[in-house]
Amino acid sequence: MAVPKRKVSSARQNKRRSNVWKLKVPALTRCSQCGSYKAPHRVCPTCGYYNSRKVVEVDQ
């Protein structure tokens, strides 16, 4: 079935599409031990601490 080409104005169409291309910023927190950035609720890859406890031995 044929559909009219300009049924929806281009401004209205672009407003609808505008949220599709927004990028999400990754959530990062500072490590309490070394101060480097890490993902929240994860062991710090730099020092191996989580919740102020040494959890993983990290080779340096």
Secondary structure, 3 states (H helix, E strand, C coil): CCCCCCCCCHHHHHHHHHHHHCCCCCCCEECCCCCCEECCCCCCCCCCEECCEECCCCCC
